[in-house]
Amino acid sequence: MSKVLLTSVFRPVYPTPAALVTSAAADGTPNIIVLGECFNISIGLEGPVVVGLAIAPGRYSYGLIKEAGEFGVNFPTADLVEVVDRCGSVSGRKVGNKFAHVGLTPYPATKIKAPLIVECPVNLECKLLDIIKAGDHDLFRGEVVAQHVDARCLDAEGNIAITSLNPLCYILGQYWSTGRHLGHHGFTRGK
């Protein structure tokens, strides 16, 4: 197999979830930023669950999250791709309430002031731990203090039924859905 050395690197880690991150202004006006830079940092085996967001300092949500010290992470389904793209194509600084602008429904969080999004099957409430300078985007680390999951996405044992999520992924500037199940972590042990 022949390899080609690329001289320009763009979004080299993929896929990532297309996350709708919610925040609220001091006056309570909610905002949504679409991020392809949302990831697990600590999964909760030892210590808290911590997620990371990478946000450019000039973005409207950057200041809102920094000031409020909290944010919501909402994972849309692939069925919401048009709404997600519309949401990510305008600034809350210009349109005001993005929920109203794109037709999403706010849902009251339990531990943060920023609303969650009804249409997203999985929602996280996060308290901002810190912001780390990192290139053209800064790393926002947030502790997950609550998780909400649509009841229809749970199996009989109360676990998230993966097939019900239909996640929307972001790959190299494009939206994609996921493919088929290939195996569980550790399925090759003992082979």
N, C-alpha and C positions, 0 to 999 in steps of 0.2 A: 504494500500500500504506500502510495506516495503522499507526503505531507507538504503543505505550502505554508510558509511563514507569512502571516498577515502583518502588515506594517501599521494597520489601524485597528485598534481593539474597541468594540462597542458592545456593552451588555454581555460580557462573556459567560455569565452564569445564568442558566436557563433550564427549564421554565421556572417562572416565579408566579405567585398568585397575583391576579389583578385585584388588589384590595381597595376598598372604599374606606378611607380613614376619615372619621368624623371628629369635629371639634366645635367649640362654640366661642363666639366673641364675648367680651365682657358684658354687652347688653343682652346676651342670650341668643343672638342670631346664630343658627347652626351653619356649619360649613362642611363640605366634603371635598377631599382631594383623592384623586385616583393615583395609586402607586403600584408600580411593578417592582418596587424595592421594599418588600416586606418579608421578614424571615424569622425563624426561631433562633434564639441565642442560647437560652437555657430551657430545657424541656421539663424541668420540675422533678427530676430524679433525686437531686440533692439541692434543696433550696427552692426559691421561687421560679415560676415560669416567667421567662423574659423574652419579649419579642423586640425586633429591631425594625426601624423604618429609616430609610435614607431620603432626606428632603433637602432640596436646594434652598439656600438661605433667602432667596428672593421670593419664594412662594408665599402666598397669603397665609396658608395653614401653618407654615413654619412659626410665624409670630404668635398665632392663636394658641398653638399647642405649647409653645415655650411659656407664654404668659399664664395659661390655665394650669399647666402641669399635669395634663391628662388628655387622653384621646380614646376613641373607639376604633376598632378594626372590624370591618364587615366584609365577609367573603361572598361575592355575588355568584350566581350560577351563569353558565354559558348563555342561557336564555335572556340574560340581561345585557348582552354585549352592546346593543345600541344605546341603552341608557347609560352604561358605563362610559362609552366613548363620548357621548354628549356631555356628561358630567366632567370628563377630563379635558374637554375642549374649550371650557370657559372658566374664568376665574371668579370665585366668590367675591372678590374685591370689586368686580364690575357688576355682577348680577344680583348680589345680596344673598337671599336664601336659596341655596342650590337645591335643597329638597323640593321647594315649590317650582323652581326653574326646570328640573328634569322629571318631576312627577314621582319622586320616591317618598315613602311614608316614614316619618320619624317615630321612634319607639323609645320611651323613657328608660334610661339606664338605671341601675340600682346603686352604683357606687361612684359614678362620675356625672358631671353636668351635661356633657356632650350627649346628644341623642344617638341611638343605634338605628339601623335601617331594617324595617320590617321585611322587605323583599329578599334580604340576604339570609340564608339558612343558618349561618354561624356568625356570631358576633362576640367580640372580646371587649371588655372594659379594661383600660390600662392606666396606671399612674406612672407619670414620667419619672425615670430614675436620674437620667442625665443626658446631655448632648455632647457628642464628641466630634470635633472638627475632623473632616475626612474628605479631602479633595473638593470637588465641585458640589457635593452633597454632604450634609452632616448626618451623623448617626444618632438617632433618637432611640434610647433604650427605655422600654416601658415594662413594668411588672404587670402581668395579667392578674387582675383582682376579681374578675367574674367572667364566665363564659355562658352564652345563651345559645341554644340549639333548637331549631324548630322540632316539635314533637314528631312530625312526620318523617324526620330524618334519623330517628332512633329505632334500633331493632328491639326485639322482645326483651333483651337483657339490659336495655338502656344505653347501649353503645352506639356511637355514630355509625350509621349504615353508609359506607363509602359510596355505594352506587346511587344513593339518593342525592348526593351533593352536586353532581354535574359542574365541577369547578371551572372557572374561567381562568386561563393562564395567559401570561404575557411572555412572548418569546421574540427577541430581537425586533421589538417595535410592532409586533403583530399579536392579535388575540387568537387563542386556540383553546379547544376543549381537550380533555384528556382521552386517552385511548382505553385499551382493555386491561384487565387485571392480569398481572404476570406472576405474582407470588407474594407471600408475606415475608417480612424481615426474618431471616434465619431459616428459611424453608430448605436450605441446602445442608443444614447441620445433620450429621450422621449419614450422609450419602457417601 
